[in-house]
Amino acid sequence: MTAENAILVGTFDGFTWIRCEGKGSFLTSPALKEYAESRIASGERCLVVDLGGCTGMDSTFMGTLAGLSARLSAPGGKVQVADAGDRNRRSLEDLGLDFLLEIDPPVAPWRGRVDEIRAALSPLQAPGLPGQTDRAKHVLEAHKVLSATSGENAKKFAGVVSLLEAEVASKRSQEG
């Protein structure tokens, strides 16, 4: 990740805060997912994704958020979005993700503490970019999650999913 496209993180009493600065994309979402999954494995039940510094999101990033929400909803957890802004809110709503994510909830344990929380965040130390095959798998998984959220999304992403499945199969055969 670059300084222009960074993920900042922090753990607090009752939630984990993940801030996206710059564009939320297929480049930043693997590290976000890995970190969030490690927090979930540690027992975290509330992830807060701060989009206050996010200049836009691609479908892979949004699919990653939807996947995390689906994973957390089974054990009674949730993904909340803080400071979505109009553009990011529209992007999430256009894909129907406002039914999976709590966007700018009026009542939350972090309300009134956003500046204090942001000041305490640290840059996520990503292990480096995944290889081409892992990246293709990540993008495919995110689009499958989006497709599963609604019939409209299934139609919208059918071509992308087919292409990505072929790409992943091709990369696997080249590797082995």
Secondary structure, DSSP 8 states (H G I E B T S, - for coil): -BTTBEEEEEEETTEEEEEEEEEE-TTTHHHHHHHHHHHHHTT--EEEEEEEEEEEE-HHHHHHHHHHHHHHHTTT-EEEEES-HHHHHHHHHHTTGGGTSEES-SS-TTTT-HHHHHHT-EE--------HHHHHHHHHHHHHHHHHH-HHHHHHHHHHHHHHHHHHHHHHHHH-
